Amino acid sequence: IGRFLNHWRPDILISLESDIWPMMICKTHQRGIPVMLASAQMSESSLRRWQR
């Protein structure tokens, strides 16, 4: 993930997947890159874990 971000230097991450990749979101957030999730689903239990 780091090598991808270093090479492409994206301005934003737009995920159109139904799967959410936590490490990709964390790494982009650490670099101050905005994240947009479209058509994504998250269970109630996953949402509670992410809110911590």
For each residue, the residues with C-beta under 8 A, 3 or more apart:
1: 4 5 23 24 27
2: 5 6 27
3: 6 7
4: 1 7 8
5: 1 2 8 9 10 27 28 31 33
6: 2 3 9
7: 3 4
8: 4 5
9: 5 6
10: 5 13 28 33
11: 33 34
12: 33 34 35 36
13: 10 24 25 28 33 34 35 36
14: 36 38
15: 20 21 24 25 35 36 37 38 40
16: 38 39
17: 20 21 39 40
18: 39 40 41
19: 40
20: 15 17 25 37 40 42 46
21: 15 17 24 25
22: 25 26 50
23: 1 26 27
24: 1 13 15 21 27 28
25: 13 15 20 21 22 28 29 35
26: 22 23 29 30
27: 1 2 5 23 24 30 31
28: 5 10 13 24 25 31 33 34 35
29: 25 26 32 33 35
30: 26 27
31: 5 27 28
32: 29
33: 5 10 11 12 13 28 29
34: 11 12 13 28
35: 12 13 15 25 28 29
36: 12 13 14 15
37: 15 20 40
38: 14 15 16
39: 16 17 18
40: 15 17 18 19 20 37
41: 18
42: 20 46 47 50
43: 46 47
44: 47 48
45: 48 49
46: 20 42 43 49 50
47: 42 43 44 50 51
48: 44 45 51 52
49: 45 46 52
50: 22 42 46 47
51: 47 48
52: 48 49
